[in-house]
């Protein structure tokens, strides 16, 4: 699902708002999520899941094509853990 598809789905439910207004709301939500993650905060949406930042240490990896050793610097990644309701819905558990 893309952001425009999400905007379309929300606009089908909220007839009183324009697509442009809904797009502003969705962009504001995503911008605030990015800002919180950049600060190192976790984002918890009950029933959906938790987003948090994990730091990966620097390491020496291998280029699979050439076999040459490559240095990979330390970096941050986003970790997502599903909430119980989403997990149960995905696995059709009641």
Long-range contacts (C-beta under 8 A, 24 or more apart in sequence): 3-27, 3-30, 37-78, 45-83, 46-83, 47-83, 47-84, 47-85, 47-86, 48-82, 48-83, 48-85, 48-86, 49-80, 49-81, 49-82, 49-83, 49-86, 50-80, 50-81, 50-83, 51-78, 51-79, 51-80, 52-78, 52-79, 52-81, 53-77, 53-78, 53-79, 54-78, 54-79
